[in-house]
Amino acid sequence: MQKKIYVVGMFDEATASKVQASVSGVAGVTNCVASCEKSQVLVDYDDASIEAAIDSAISSNGVDIIG
């Protein structure tokens, strides 16, 4: 599965790197690319049951999910 998550608060590459590392650490995530320029996180994962964990990993870096 692939999900594009739009975010607010990811203003620089350092924050994008932290978000990317956090989401990549979620069990079941196969790929993650966070882009501060596009204000989005693109995630590939195995099972819809981990979507809450993905959202939590993003939010744990002070970034808000808008869609």
N, C-alpha and C positions, 0 to 999 in steps of 0.2 A: 504494500500500500504506500501511497505517497500523499503527503499533505503539505500545503503551502499555508503558513501561519503568518498573518500580518501583525506587526508589533509596533509599539511606541516606546521610546526610551533607549533604543539601541543606537546611540549617536556616533560611536567611533569603532574602529577596528578592534580595540582592546575589549570592549564590551561584547562585540560580535564573537570574538574568539572564546570568551568565557561562556557565552550562551551555547556556542557550537560544542564546546567540550562537555558542558553539563548535559546537553541533550544526547550527545554521542555515548555518554556513560549510562544511559537508560537501557536496561536489558531489553533486547528485541529491536533496538534501533540499528539499522544496517548502514545508514548514511545520513549525514546532516550537513547542510551548508547554511550559515547565517550571514546575511548581507545587511550591513548598516545603510548602504546606499539605497537599497530597495525596501528597507524596513520590513524584511521578511525572513522567515526561517523555513527552509525546505527540508522536509524529513521523510526518509524512507524507513518503513518499519514493517514488522511481521504481523502484528495482531492489534486490532482496534482496542483491545482491553488496556493497552498501555498509553492511550491518548491523554489520560489524566496525569500520568507520570511525566509525559513530555511537556505538558502545559506547566506543571509544577517546576520542572527543571528550568524552563524559560523564566518563569516568574521569580525564581530564587536569585536571579541576577538583577533584580530591580527593573525588569522589562515587563511592560503590560501588553497583554494579548488583546487585539481588537478584532480579529477575525481569522 
